[in-house]
């Protein structure tokens, strides 16, 4: 076997500079995808993140009502403030908000 036929395990692992460069490239690609998306789409995605965060805290054992309340209040503030600027998604977001608020009230009454 010649030196051209083998690679050491060290050669298979990218060095720090290569790993950093790859991470920077991936970050730049993600930034580009976000920049190309309409802001309304990105905002609605973040609103759904608040909804999911509230649901996670409500489904914890025991439920984390204070944490769920914060996520629900953040969702409510943005849905109410942005309103029709959320485009076609406004009715979905209002329904999601109403649903998570009802679940919160039910969970809180059992606590």
Secondary structure, DSSP 8 states (H G I E B T S, - for coil): --GGG---HHHHS--HHHHHHHHHHHHHHHHHHHHHS-HHHHHHHHHHHHHHHHHHHHHSSS--HHHHHHHHHHHHHHHHHHGGGGGGGHHHHHHHHHHHHHHHHHHHHH-
